[in-house]
Amino acid sequence: MIYIVNKMKGWFTINSEIKMNYTPEMEKAMQQSHQICYAEYSRKLEMRMAVEKRRHEEYEKCKHMIAELDNQLHK
């Protein structure tokens, strides 16, 4: 992964663009899951943050479901 620094914020810089190699399968998954193309995801910080927030929420939800199922199995 290559980071491109392009914004100044005070005395440090903030990266808002990520250069990555991605496959057609990754592109298809991004379109199906988040309705945006991978290029837009890598170009727009706001879109990346929204996608990553949804991913994190889904991860937490699945983690709780697994814990509940595990608890039911051990009763």
N, C-alpha and C positions, 0 to 999 in steps of 0.2 A: 504494500500500500504506500502510495506517495502522497504526502500532504503538500498543498500549495498554500503558502501564507500570503494573504492579500488584503488584510484589514488591520489598521492600527487602532488600538483601544488603550489610551493612556500610554504606559511605557512598554506594553507588550502587544504582540500581534495575535489575532484570532483567525484561525483557519476556517474558511467557509466553503471550501471545495475539496473533494477527495477524488483522486485519480485512481481508478481500479479497473482491472481487466474483469469483464463479466461475460458469462455465457448466455446463449439464447434461452437456456432453461431458467437462468436467474432472471432474465428479462420477463419471461412468461409468468414466473411465480410472483414477481413484483406487480405486474399488471393485474393478475388474478386476486392477489391478496390486498393490495393497497390502491389499485386503480391509477397508478402513475408509472411512468417509464423509469428505468434505472438511471438514465442520464439526468432526468429532472431531480430524482432523489439525490444524486451526488452533487448537483449544482445548487440546490436550494436548501439552506440550513433549516428554514422553518418546516419544510416538508420532511426532512430527515428527522427532526425533533418530533413531529407528529407521528411518523411511522414508528420510531423507536419507543415512544410513549405507549402506542397501541400494542406493540410487541411485548413490552414489559408488563402491561396490564393483563394481556393474554397469558403470559408466563405465570404470573402470580395466581390467576384464576385456575389454571391447570394444576399448579402446585397444591392449591387448597383442595381441589377435587381428588387428587391422588392421595393426599393425607387423609381425607374423609374415607375413601375406599379402603385404604390400608387399615384405618382404625376399625372399619366394619368387618374386615377379614379376620382381625385378631381378637374379636369378641368371643 
